[in-house]
Amino acid sequence: MTELPMRNTVFEKIKAANSMTDDELNKALTKSGINLPEDRFNKILLDLEIMGLVKVSWLTKDTRRIEISADRVEEDEYDSQNKETMEKDYEASFPGVEES
């Protein structure tokens, strides 16, 4: 398999659980029939962390916690409409400037 689909598969497993340890992730992948060498597993986790998709932190000397990055929360449609309206109101508050 190529690296990109494997990265997607690993990310989907993490996303489904929202948060898990590296051992739990490895067991979930093995259960799906995917056996990754430790170096490739670590490289995929590093790539996902660099892309800002997951956050990896150490729980103990040998255990890592992997969770979906909080920065990846999608913006609510209502909030985006509110922001747009506030920007238009701000621009309209300047006298003598016409909208185009």
C-alpha positions in Angstrom: 0.0 0.0 0.0 1.1 3.6 -0.6 1.7 6.0 2.3 -1.3 8.3 1.6 -4.1 5.7 1.9 -2.5 4.2 5.0 -2.3 7.7 6.5 -6.0 8.1 5.8 -6.8 4.7 7.3 -4.9 5.5 10.5 -6.6 8.9 10.7 -10.0 7.5 10.2 -9.4 5.0 13.1 -8.3 7.9 15.4 -11.2 10.0 14.2 -13.7 7.3 15.0 -12.4 7.0 18.6 -11.7 10.7 19.0 -8.9 9.8 21.4 -6.9 6.6 22.0 -3.5 5.3 23.1 -1.0 4.1 20.6 -1.5 0.5 21.8 -5.2 0.8 21.2 -4.6 2.2 17.7 -2.2 -0.6 16.9 -4.7 -3.2 18.1 -7.5 -1.6 16.0 -5.3 -1.6 12.9 -4.3 -5.2 13.5 -8.0 -6.2 13.9 -8.6 -4.6 10.5 -5.8 -6.7 9.0 -3.2 -4.0 8.9 0.2 -4.8 10.5 2.6 -1.8 10.5 6.2 -1.9 11.5 6.9 0.4 14.5 9.0 2.8 12.4 6.3 3.2 9.8 3.6 3.6 12.5 5.6 6.4 14.1 6.2 8.1 10.7 2.5 8.1 10.0 1.7 9.6 13.4 4.4 12.2 12.9 3.0 13.1 9.5 -0.5 13.4 10.9 0.7 15.6 13.7 2.7 17.9 11.4 -0.4 18.3 9.2 -2.3 19.4 12.3 -4.8 16.6 12.2 -3.9 14.9 15.5 -2.1 15.7 18.7 0.3 13.2 20.2 1.4 13.4 23.8 3.1 11.1 26.2 1.1 9.5 29.0 3.8 7.3 30.4 7.3 6.3 29.4 6.0 3.8 26.8 2.4 5.0 26.1 1.3 7.9 23.9 -2.1 9.5 23.8 -3.4 10.3 20.3 -6.4 12.6 19.8 -8.0 14.6 17.1 -6.7 18.2 17.1 -9.1 20.7 18.6 -8.0 23.2 15.9 -9.8 21.1 13.2 -13.3 21.9 14.5 -15.3 23.1 11.5 -16.8 26.6 11.6 -20.5 26.6 12.2 -22.7 28.0 9.4 -24.5 30.2 11.8 -21.3 31.7 13.2 -19.9 32.4 9.7 -23.2 34.2 8.7 -22.9 36.2 12.0 -19.3 37.1 11.2 -20.2 38.2 7.7 -23.1 40.4 8.9 -20.9 42.0 11.6 -18.2 42.8 8.9 -20.9 44.4 6.7 -22.3 46.4 9.6 -18.8 47.6 10.4 -18.0 48.7 6.9 -21.4 50.5 6.6 -20.7 52.4 9.8 -18.2 54.7 8.0 -20.0 57.8 6.7 -19.5 58.8 3.1 -18.2 55.5 1.9 -20.4 53.8 -0.6 -20.8 50.1 -1.1 -19.9 48.7 -4.4 
